[in-house]
Amino acid sequence: MDRYQSFARSGIGRFVVGRLGLPDPHPLRRHSPGKPPLDGPVLLGGGDGGRLADAAGGVAKSMGLDVLTAPADGVRYGALVFDASGIDSVERLRELHGFFHPVIRSLAPCGRVVVLGTPPEQAESQVAQRALEGFTRSVGKELKRGATAQLVHVAPGAEGAVESTLRFLLSGRSAYVSGQVVRIGPADVAAPADWDRPLAGKVALVTGAARGIGAAIAEVLARDGATVVCLDVPAQGDELSAVANRVGGTALQLDITAADAPARIVDHLSQRHGGVDVVVHNAGITRDRTLGRMDADRWDAVVAVNLASQLRVNETLLAADALRPNGRIVGVSSIAGIAGNVGQTNYATTKAGVIGMVDSLSRRVEGRATVNAVAPGFIETRMTAAVPLVIREAGRRMNSLSQGGLPVDVAEAIAWFAHPASAGVNGNVVRVCGQSLLGA
Ligand SMILES: NC(=O)c1ccc[n+]([C@@H]2O[C@H](COP(=O)([O-])OP(=O)(O)OC[C@H]3O[C@@H](n4cnc5c(N)ncnc54)[C@H](O)[C@@H]3O)[C@@H](O)[C@H]2O)c1
């Protein structure tokens, strides 16, 4: 909990925050093994012609959640899930109001709203399906006490590919994700033998793993069963070894911008592990200056680490056929790459470029691998601890959850992309930003 959050939870703090209408950051309910995924049953609704209610109900039950199909008195719902995929006219959008209006105030703290729809361009009414986006994002902004709202567009034929995504969204794994639109396409999906260790037998490479978000990614992928190859620069060798030991993985010390880095990475993965299943391009740097004051070295350094080296690694991996079938490439973008940011022309260029990498590569590898990215907002790390206080406080509060996220929140989203059952999740950029006001 940050200091403001502790204050807001204290007796006097509650009074002051309430009277002045200040941000009220509710402690987020994160995933914890053995704990139920949500506090309360799922209320499931759906309009005529919907394709997804059965699949959603089945997933919720297999997660151990109770599923209600009609509102019940006095119940605090863990989630409200509405299948809007059958909505084929603007008039029928009224069904959203009909379902949510009577129950939205009975959502438990840290509850979930999930709207299921059809990708607009494949829908009977493109207008009505596109309209779901404005609805869901507004609900996300209205919800209080750590609750979140998302829209999932499921392509016709992809009804069987939704489980990993719903398990992510209907649990504390998505604690800091809100106001997002996820797309799922058709894919052959086999359920893992064990949903708690879906990456058992898989090999994952995480760059920039010595600290911060990268260390959290290594931990979460290892928790999910992967053997993790932790990569960072030699100068971070001690911290890198500590992370690798903690997660039972191996350390690979190298600078990803070195000319021979892609070949060394591919050699290491091929010789030691016979290939790789999950590649997470997390290493990133900032060298902030407004454009008029930015020397070319600052520009070049950021482009080299955050974008150019990743493209070279991808090409070398694919050329050597080192990415195994049903492989995963995950990029780490930033909301700065979506909204832009003062002093970060170099950084935002690279982070928007990561989104371009997702767009182009996801199409190229479709059917044999997926390529997605997270776009974190304000995450509590050394990078953000160095930001001046006033800007840091603004960054923390300017989102629907009124707080910064934790590295584990980014890592959980990456683990969802990495999941073998997420084969239909391809070409997505999902923000882990608590529905930040920036670039929304
Ligand atoms: N912290 C945030 O709020 C935030 C927000 C948006 C995006 N991100 C992105 O998340 C990622 C991780 O951020 P973080 O906050 O954990 O940063 P961090 O600075 O704590 O960690 C980055 C790691 O990358 C490593 N690295 C840098 N250059 C490298 C190179 N050439 N070769 C190998 N490793 C290299 C560093 O040594 C470091 O261990 C970055 O891509 C960052 O841009 C962070």
The ligand as an SDF file (V2000), in Angstrom:
LIG
                    3D

 44 48  0  0  0  0  0  0  0  0999 V2000
    7.6120    0.7200  -14.4220 N   0  0  0  0  0  0  0  0  0  0  0  0
    6.6190    1.1860  -15.1480 C   0  0  0  0  0  0  0  0  0  0  0  0
    5.7380    1.8790  -14.6420 O   0  0  0  0  0  0  0  0  0  0  0  0
    6.5220    0.8390  -16.6150 C   0  0  0  0  0  0  0  0  0  0  0  0
    5.4530    1.3710  -17.3430 C   0  0  0  0  0  0  0  0  0  0  0  0
    5.3300    1.0560  -18.6870 C   0  0  0  0  0  0  0  0  0  0  0  0
    6.2360    0.2080  -19.2760 C   0  0  0  0  0  0  0  0  0  0  0  0
    7.2770   -0.2970  -18.5590 N   0  0  0  0  0  0  0  0  0  0  0  0
    8.2000   -1.1890  -19.2640 C   0  0  0  0  0  0  0  0  0  0  0  0
    8.3500   -2.3870  -18.5300 O   0  0  0  0  0  0  0  0  0  0  0  0
    9.6430   -2.9300  -18.7540 C   0  0  0  0  0  0  0  0  0  0  0  0
   10.3260   -3.1930  -17.4300 C   0  0  0  0  0  0  0  0  0  0  0  0
   10.3630   -1.9860  -16.7080 O   0  0  0  0  0  0  0  0  0  0  0  0
   10.9100   -1.8620  -15.1970 P   0  0  0  0  0  0  0  0  0  0  0  0
   10.1620   -0.7510  -14.5770 O   0  0  0  0  0  0  0  0  0  0  0  0
   10.9280   -3.1800  -14.5450 O   0  0  0  0  0  0  0  0  0  0  0  0
   12.4010   -1.3470  -15.5140 O   0  0  0  0  0  0  0  0  0  0  0  0
   13.7920   -1.6110  -14.7570 P   0  0  0  0  0  0  0  0  0  0  0  0
   14.7150   -0.5300  -15.1840 O   0  0  0  0  0  0  0  0  0  0  0  0
   13.5810   -1.8230  -13.2850 O   0  0  0  0  0  0  0  0  0  0  0  0
   14.2650   -3.0160  -15.3750 O   0  0  0  0  0  0  0  0  0  0  0  0
   14.6610   -3.1430  -16.7140 C   0  0  0  0  0  0  0  0  0  0  0  0
   15.6970   -4.2540  -16.8110 C   0  0  0  0  0  0  0  0  0  0  0  0
   16.1190   -4.3400  -18.1880 O   0  0  0  0  0  0  0  0  0  0  0  0
   17.5180   -4.5290  -18.1860 C   0  0  0  0  0  0  0  0  0  0  0  0
   18.1490   -4.0540  -19.4270 N   0  0  0  0  0  0  0  0  0  0  0  0
   18.2720   -2.7670  -19.8460 C   0  0  0  0  0  0  0  0  0  0  0  0
   18.9780   -2.7330  -20.9920 N   0  0  0  0  0  0  0  0  0  0  0  0
   19.2970   -4.0090  -21.3080 C   0  0  0  0  0  0  0  0  0  0  0  0
   20.0440   -4.5940  -22.3810 C   0  0  0  0  0  0  0  0  0  0  0  0
   20.5940   -3.8480  -23.3320 N   0  0  0  0  0  0  0  0  0  0  0  0
   20.1750   -5.9470  -22.4030 N   0  0  0  0  0  0  0  0  0  0  0  0
   19.6190   -6.7170  -21.4190 C   0  0  0  0  0  0  0  0  0  0  0  0
   18.9170   -6.1960  -20.3870 N   0  0  0  0  0  0  0  0  0  0  0  0
   18.7590   -4.8700  -20.3340 C   0  0  0  0  0  0  0  0  0  0  0  0
   18.0050   -3.6960  -17.0080 C   0  0  0  0  0  0  0  0  0  0  0  0
   19.3220   -4.0640  -16.6000 O   0  0  0  0  0  0  0  0  0  0  0  0
   16.9370   -3.9720  -15.9600 C   0  0  0  0  0  0  0  0  0  0  0  0
   17.2510   -5.0790  -15.1550 O   0  0  0  0  0  0  0  0  0  0  0  0
   10.3680   -1.9300  -19.6550 C   0  0  0  0  0  0  0  0  0  0  0  0
   10.2540   -2.3310  -21.0050 O   0  0  0  0  0  0  0  0  0  0  0  0
    9.5940   -0.6490  -19.4120 C   0  0  0  0  0  0  0  0  0  0  0  0
    9.7120    0.2370  -20.4920 O   0  0  0  0  0  0  0  0  0  0  0  0
    7.4420    0.0080  -17.2410 C   0  0  0  0  0  0  0  0  0  0  0  0
  1  2  1  0
  2  3  2  0
  2  4  1  0
  4  5  1  0
  4 44  2  0
  5  6  2  0
  6  7  1  0
  7  8  2  0
  8  9  1  0
  8 44  1  0
  9 10  1  0
  9 42  1  0
 10 11  1  0
 11 12  1  0
 11 40  1  0
 12 13  1  0
 13 14  1  0
 14 15  2  0
 14 16  1  0
 14 17  1  0
 17 18  1  0
 18 19  2  0
 18 20  1  0
 18 21  1  0
 21 22  1  0
 22 23  1  0
 23 24  1  0
 23 38  1  0
 24 25  1  0
 25 26  1  0
 25 36  1  0
 26 27  1  0
 26 35  1  0
 27 28  2  0
 28 29  1  0
 29 30  1  0
 29 35  2  0
 30 31  1  0
 30 32  2  0
 32 33  1  0
 33 34  2  0
 34 35  1  0
 36 37  1  0
 36 38  1  0
 38 39  1  0
 40 41  1  0
 40 42  1  0
 42 43  1  0
M  CHG  2   8   1  16  -1
M  END
$$$$
